[in-house]
């Protein structure tokens, strides 16, 4: 029942993510300058009667332990994906709200985060791309106020 409800309201590829995953995460703090590679573990599960997908993960960046979670869904009224994301490394105590993409397209959402009291917000774009070989690639892109976008974090997961 839960899976069917989610499939009706969202993208069928997202329901296929349910389960436990592990994979290598690469992190860049500046364009083309790899800062870290480390192993992460994750789990996707349907919640609230199958209306949403909960993504939880644990790993590290430069030896610092981190954990996070995101709630993913599809808003049929606005016809877009939505995500609320928190973790212990990137967000501090803030919740990043992201949205975008269409039901028949890939999961691709955009949000923003503050960089200081007198500085403009930066953008943050997240893509979730199931691969034909069974891997799952989650890529996050940082976006400067001027519009320069670069890969910030990418995890290539394999299902456990």
Secondary structure, DSSP 4 states (H G I P E B T S, - for coil): -HHHHHHHHS-HHHHTT-EEEEEEEEEEEETTEEEEEEEEEEEEEEETTTTEEEEEEEEEETTEEEEEEEEEEEETTTTEEEEEEEESSSSTTPPEEEEE--TTS-EEEEEEE---TTS--EEEEEEEEE-TTS-EEEEEEEE-TT--EEEEEEEEEEE-
